[in-house]
Amino acid sequence: MLGFILTMIIIGAIAGFIARAVVPGRDPMSVPMTILLGIVGSFIGGFLGYLIFGKDAGEGALQPSGIIGAIIGSIIALLVYRATIGKSARARV
């Protein structure tokens, strides 16, 4: 269990940092938020992989993915995060 948690943190950090580097624009996120972005992206990537390829059906739809799926999922999560934060920031002005 501890190994799974450490793996998720490491893959989350890598995927989060790559997603923030690939998507243009400024993101005032802390390191823990970047790791959380990568972990959420890993589960989004696992869900998309389950929907598209239908593999690992025994594990269910909510599963972590590999590094490529985590990066793709992190990019999607970052774009959704920006869209959500952008709307709330405009509403306050």
Stockholm file with secondary structure:
# STOCKHOLM 1.0

chainA/1-93         MLGFILTMIIIGAIAGFIARAVVPGRDPMSVPMTILLGIVGSFIGGFLGYLIFGKDAGEGALQPSGIIGAIIGSIIALLVYRATIGKSARARV
#=GR chainA/1-93 SS CHHHHHHHHHHHHHHHHHHHHHSCSCCCCCHHHHHHHHHHHHHHHHHHHHHHHCCCTTTCSSCCCCHHHHHHHHHHHHHHHHHHHHHHHHHHC
#=GC SS_cons        CHHHHHHHHHHHHHHHHHHHHHSCSCCCCCHHHHHHHHHHHHHHHHHHHHHHHCCCTTTCSSCCCCHHHHHHHHHHHHHHHHHHHHHHHHHHC
//
